[in-house]
Amino acid sequence: MRAMQYRDYGTPDQLQLVDVPKPSPAPTQLLVRVAATSVNPVDWKLHNGQYRRIMPVHFPSIPGFDLAGEVTEVGAQVTRFKPGDRVFAMLDRRPGGTCAEYVTVGEQAAARSPANLTLQEAAALPLAGLTALQGLRDLGRIATGQRVLIIGAAGGVGHLAVQIAKSYGADVTAVCSGRNAELMRRLGARHTIDYTQTSDLRGAQPYDLVFDLIASLPLRKLLALLAVNGTYVTSLPSASRIAAAIFLPFGSRQRVRIAGVKSRGADLEVLSRLCEAGQLRPVIERVFTLEALAAAHTSSQQGRTVGKLAIQIAS
């Protein structure tokens, strides 16, 4: 089968199109013919060595965590899926492997693809959507009527977080560039702040929840925007933010939480229901072919993507 591989740590121009054996599913796995995947910054951060001390990569390595496609074979213990099912998933292993024509994935990590999404749209949803859902719901404890500030709202996780927060009945303020303000309002933000014009994020403060997907501003400045019992959640840990997550509860009712992401088919089903209810839909800025994966990774590195970049693998 065709796949894109990194041979060693380095830049996207080291990606090569190779022919590798098609995998076989373990007893609890599905074998999926991949129709599409999408790019997440973690894909190239893992392979440029940025995380090598905490998550080393064994080469050669096929990148990619997101997938949407058709089940072609199931393991002996699989009960929820059968060949022919259209599924989407976030791979439950590192450092990925979905930039290939076939991939195996655990049954518990997969869900049926939303009926109203194309497979490209479904492939854009898993990692970013799970990060947004788990960060807002599990760590932020989002609730109806809360004031929620989303920093980096036009990005892959951010534009989904805006929609998910809106679905919970929150009053959403989106921080984005002015050119994306109208899109944010269409997705459910009640207020927008143009970070290219101001660093003042007070807006509808005090906020009950700040979901920070950029982590470029000093933490003290963001905590000052929170209600006395508010929660700050970020997907980008730093020494100061990790320290605050540990020590802030000793002197404050505010909380700092560091968002990871867990591959959960049950949570994908939550996202699927939101999609089918018309409350959630990924925005795809551009679609690349598998052979153009290096260009997609390079584009992602610029940090200006609105929504997601999709990779078309099979028709």
C-alpha positions as CSV (number, residue, x, y, z in Angstrom):
1,M,0.0,0.0,0.0
2,R,1.1,3.6,-0.5
3,A,2.1,5.7,2.5
4,M,4.1,8.8,3.3
5,Q,7.1,8.3,5.6
6,Y,9.6,10.3,7.6
7,R,13.0,8.5,7.6
8,D,14.4,10.6,10.5
9,Y,13.7,13.8,12.5
10,G,13.6,16.8,10.2
11,T,11.6,19.1,8.0
12,P,8.6,18.1,5.9
13,D,10.7,18.0,2.7
14,Q,12.1,14.7,4.0
15,L,8.7,13.0,3.6
16,Q,8.8,10.2,1.0
17,L,6.1,8.3,-0.8
18,V,6.8,4.6,-0.1
19,D,5.2,1.2,-0.6
20,V,4.7,-0.8,2.6
21,P,2.8,-3.9,3.5
22,K,-0.9,-3.6,4.4
23,P,-1.4,-4.2,8.1
24,S,-3.6,-6.9,9.6
25,P,-6.0,-6.2,12.5
26,A,-5.4,-7.6,16.0
27,P,-8.4,-9.3,17.6
28,T,-9.8,-5.9,19.0
29,Q,-8.9,-3.8,15.9
30,L,-10.5,-2.7,12.7
31,L,-8.7,-2.5,9.3
32,V,-9.8,0.7,7.6
33,R,-9.3,1.7,4.0
34,V,-8.5,5.4,4.6
35,A,-10.4,7.9,2.4
36,A,-9.0,11.0,4.1
37,T,-6.9,12.2,7.0
38,S,-6.1,15.7,8.3
39,V,-3.1,17.6,9.5
40,N,-2.6,18.5,13.2
41,P,0.4,20.4,14.4
42,V,1.4,17.4,16.6
43,D,2.1,15.5,13.3
44,W,5.1,17.6,12.3
45,K,6.1,18.5,15.9
46,L,6.6,14.8,16.6
47,H,8.6,14.4,13.5
48,N,10.8,17.5,13.7
49,G,12.1,16.4,17.1
50,Q,10.3,19.0,19.2
51,Y,8.9,16.3,21.5
52,R,11.7,13.8,21.2
53,R,12.5,13.8,24.9
54,I,9.0,13.0,26.0
55,M,7.6,11.1,23.0
56,P,10.5,9.7,20.9
57,V,9.7,8.5,17.4
58,H,11.0,5.3,16.0
59,F,11.7,5.6,12.3
60,P,10.7,5.1,9.6
61,S,7.4,6.6,10.7
62,I,4.1,7.3,9.0
63,P,2.5,10.5,10.4
64,G,-1.2,11.3,11.0
65,F,-3.7,10.6,13.8
66,D,-7.1,11.4,12.1
67,L,-8.9,9.1,9.7
68,A,-12.2,8.6,8.0
69,G,-12.8,5.6,5.7
70,E,-14.4,2.2,5.3
71,V,-13.9,-0.9,7.4
72,T,-12.6,-3.7,5.3
73,E,-11.8,-6.3,8.0
74,V,-12.5,-6.8,11.7
75,G,-10.6,-8.7,14.4
76,A,-12.1,-11.8,16.0
77,Q,-13.3,-9.9,19.1
78,V,-14.8,-6.9,17.4
79,T,-18.6,-6.7,17.9
80,R,-19.6,-3.0,17.1
81,F,-18.4,-2.8,13.5
82,K,-18.5,-4.8,10.3
83,P,-16.9,-4.6,6.9
84,G,-18.5,-1.8,4.9
85,D,-19.1,0.5,7.8
86,R,-18.0,4.1,7.3
87,V,-16.0,5.2,10.4
88,F,-13.8,8.0,11.7
89,A,-11.3,7.8,14.5
90,M,-8.2,9.3,16.2
91,L,-5.5,6.6,16.3
92,D,-4.9,5.2,19.8
93,R,-1.1,5.0,19.4
94,R,1.8,7.3,18.7
95,P,3.3,8.7,16.5
96,G,0.3,8.1,14.2
97,G,0.1,6.3,10.9
98,T,-3.0,7.5,9.0
99,C,-1.2,8.9,6.0
100,A,-1.5,5.6,4.3
101,E,-4.1,3.7,2.3
102,Y,-4.9,1.3,5.1
103,V,-4.6,1.5,8.9
104,T,-5.6,-0.5,11.9
105,V,-7.4,1.1,14.8
106,G,-8.8,-0.1,18.1
107,E,-12.6,-0.8,18.1
108,Q,-13.0,1.5,21.2
109,A,-11.3,4.4,19.4
110,A,-13.7,4.4,16.4
111,A,-17.2,5.6,15.7
112,R,-19.5,5.7,12.8
113,S,-18.9,8.7,10.6
114,P,-21.6,11.5,10.8
115,A,-24.2,10.9,8.2
116,N,-24.2,14.5,7.0
117,L,-20.4,15.0,6.7
118,T,-18.2,14.1,3.8
119,L,-15.4,11.8,4.6
120,Q,-13.0,14.7,4.3
121,E,-15.0,16.6,6.8
122,A,-15.2,13.6,9.1
123,A,-11.4,13.2,8.9
124,A,-10.9,16.8,10.0
125,L,-12.8,16.2,13.3
126,P,-11.3,13.5,15.6
127,L,-8.1,14.9,17.3
128,A,-9.2,18.6,17.2
129,G,-12.8,17.8,18.1
130,L,-11.8,15.6,21.0
131,T,-9.4,18.2,22.3
132,A,-12.1,20.8,22.2
133,L,-14.8,18.6,23.7
134,Q,-12.6,17.1,26.5
135,G,-11.0,20.5,27.3
136,L,-14.3,22.4,27.6
137,R,-16.5,19.6,29.1
138,D,-14.2,17.6,31.3
139,L,-11.6,20.2,32.4
140,G,-13.6,23.4,32.0
141,R,-16.9,22.0,33.2
142,I,-18.7,24.2,30.7
143,A,-22.3,25.0,31.5
144,T,-25.3,27.0,30.1
145,G,-24.9,30.7,30.6
146,Q,-21.2,30.7,31.2
147,R,-19.0,33.4,29.7
148,V,-16.3,31.6,27.7
149,L,-13.2,33.1,26.1
150,I,-11.6,31.1,23.3
151,I,-8.1,32.3,22.3
152,G,-7.0,31.0,18.9
153,A,-10.6,30.6,17.9
154,A,-10.1,30.3,14.1
155,G,-7.7,27.4,14.3
156,G,-8.3,23.7,14.1
157,V,-9.3,23.1,17.7
158,G,-10.6,26.7,18.2
159,H,-13.3,26.8,15.5
160,L,-14.7,23.5,16.8
161,A,-14.5,24.8,20.4
162,V,-16.6,27.8,19.4
163,Q,-19.3,25.6,18.1
164,I,-19.2,23.1,21.0
165,A,-19.3,25.9,23.5
166,K,-22.3,27.4,21.7
167,S,-24.0,24.0,21.8
168,Y,-23.7,24.0,25.6
169,G,-25.5,27.4,25.7
170,A,-22.4,29.4,26.6
171,D,-21.8,33.1,25.8
172,V,-18.7,32.8,23.6
173,T,-16.1,35.4,22.9
174,A,-13.7,34.4,20.1
175,V,-10.1,35.9,19.9
176,C,-9.1,35.9,16.2
177,S,-7.9,38.1,13.4
178,G,-10.4,40.6,12.1
179,R,-10.6,38.8,8.7
180,N,-12.1,35.7,10.6
181,A,-14.5,37.6,12.8
182,E,-17.5,37.1,10.6
183,L,-16.8,33.3,10.4
184,M,-16.6,33.1,14.2
185,R,-19.9,34.9,14.5
186,R,-21.5,32.4,12.0
187,L,-20.1,29.5,14.1
188,G,-21.7,30.8,17.3
189,A,-19.5,33.4,18.9
190,R,-21.5,36.3,20.3
191,H,-18.4,38.6,20.6
192,T,-15.1,38.7,18.8
193,I,-11.8,40.4,19.7
194,D,-9.2,41.2,16.9
195,Y,-5.8,40.3,18.4
196,T,-4.1,42.2,15.5
197,Q,-5.6,45.4,16.8
198,T,-5.5,45.0,20.6
199,S,-4.1,42.8,23.4
200,D,-6.9,43.8,25.7
201,L,-9.1,40.7,26.0
202,R,-11.5,42.0,28.7
203,G,-14.6,42.1,26.5
204,A,-17.4,40.3,28.4
205,Q,-15.3,39.5,31.4
206,P,-15.2,38.2,34.0
207,Y,-15.0,34.9,32.1
208,D,-16.1,31.7,33.8
209,L,-13.8,29.7,31.4
210,V,-10.8,30.7,29.3
211,F,-9.8,28.1,26.7
212,D,-6.3,29.1,25.4
213,L,-5.0,27.4,22.3
214,I,-2.1,29.8,21.7
215,A,-0.6,30.3,25.2
216,S,1.4,33.4,24.2
217,L,0.1,35.8,26.8
218,P,1.4,35.8,30.4
219,L,-0.8,33.6,32.6
220,R,-1.2,36.3,35.2
221,K,-2.9,38.5,32.6
222,L,-5.4,35.8,31.7
223,L,-6.1,34.8,35.3
224,A,-7.1,38.5,35.9
225,L,-9.9,38.0,33.3
226,L,-11.4,35.1,35.2
227,A,-14.2,35.0,37.7
228,V,-13.2,34.2,41.3
229,N,-14.1,30.6,40.7
230,G,-13.2,30.5,37.0
231,T,-11.1,27.9,35.1
232,Y,-8.3,28.5,32.7
233,V,-7.6,25.6,30.3
234,T,-4.8,25.4,27.8
235,S,-3.7,22.7,25.3
236,L,-0.1,24.0,25.3
237,P,1.7,23.4,28.6
238,S,4.6,25.5,29.8
239,A,6.5,25.4,33.1
240,S,4.5,28.4,34.5
241,R,1.2,26.9,33.5
242,I,2.0,23.5,34.9
243,A,3.2,25.1,38.2
244,A,0.0,27.1,38.4
245,A,-2.1,23.9,37.8
246,I,-0.4,22.4,40.9
247,F,0.0,25.3,43.3
248,L,-2.9,27.8,42.4
249,P,-5.5,25.8,44.4
250,F,-3.6,26.5,47.6
251,G,-4.4,30.2,47.5
252,S,-7.2,30.7,45.1
253,R,-10.6,29.4,43.9
254,Q,-9.5,29.7,40.3
255,R,-8.1,26.7,38.6
256,V,-5.6,26.0,35.8
257,R,-6.0,22.9,33.8
258,I,-3.7,21.4,31.1
259,A,-5.6,19.7,28.3
260,G,-4.4,16.5,26.8
261,V,-6.5,14.4,24.4
262,K,-7.7,10.9,24.8
263,S,-8.8,8.7,21.9
264,R,-12.4,7.8,22.8
265,G,-15.0,6.4,20.4
266,A,-17.7,7.3,22.9
267,D,-16.7,11.0,22.6
268,L,-16.6,10.8,18.8
269,E,-20.2,9.7,19.0
270,V,-21.0,12.8,21.0
271,L,-19.3,14.9,18.2
272,S,-21.2,12.9,15.6
273,R,-24.5,13.7,17.2
274,L,-23.7,17.4,17.3
275,C,-22.8,17.3,13.6
276,E,-26.0,15.5,12.7
277,A,-28.0,18.0,14.8
278,G,-26.5,20.9,12.8
279,Q,-24.5,22.2,15.7
280,L,-21.0,21.3,14.6
281,R,-19.2,21.2,11.3
282,P,-15.5,21.3,10.5
283,V,-14.2,24.1,8.3
284,I,-11.7,22.8,5.7
285,E,-9.4,25.5,4.4
286,R,-7.7,23.3,1.7
287,V,-7.5,19.7,0.6
288,F,-4.1,18.2,-0.4
289,T,-3.3,14.9,-2.0
290,L,-1.3,12.2,-0.1
291,E,1.7,13.0,-2.3
292,A,1.5,16.7,-1.3
293,L,1.7,15.9,2.4
294,A,5.0,17.8,2.8
295,A,3.3,21.0,1.4
296,A,0.4,20.5,3.9
297,H,2.8,20.1,6.8
298,T,4.7,23.2,5.7
299,S,1.4,25.2,5.4
300,S,0.4,24.1,8.9
301,Q,3.8,25.3,10.3
302,Q,2.9,28.8,9.2
303,G,0.3,29.0,12.0
304,R,-2.3,30.8,9.9
305,T,-4.7,27.9,8.9
306,V,-8.4,28.7,9.3
307,G,-10.0,25.5,10.4
308,K,-8.3,22.3,9.1
309,L,-6.2,21.0,6.3
310,A,-7.5,17.7,4.9
311,I,-5.5,15.0,3.0
312,Q,-7.4,13.1,0.4
313,I,-6.1,9.5,0.1
314,A,-8.8,7.5,-1.7
315,S,-11.9,8.3,-3.6
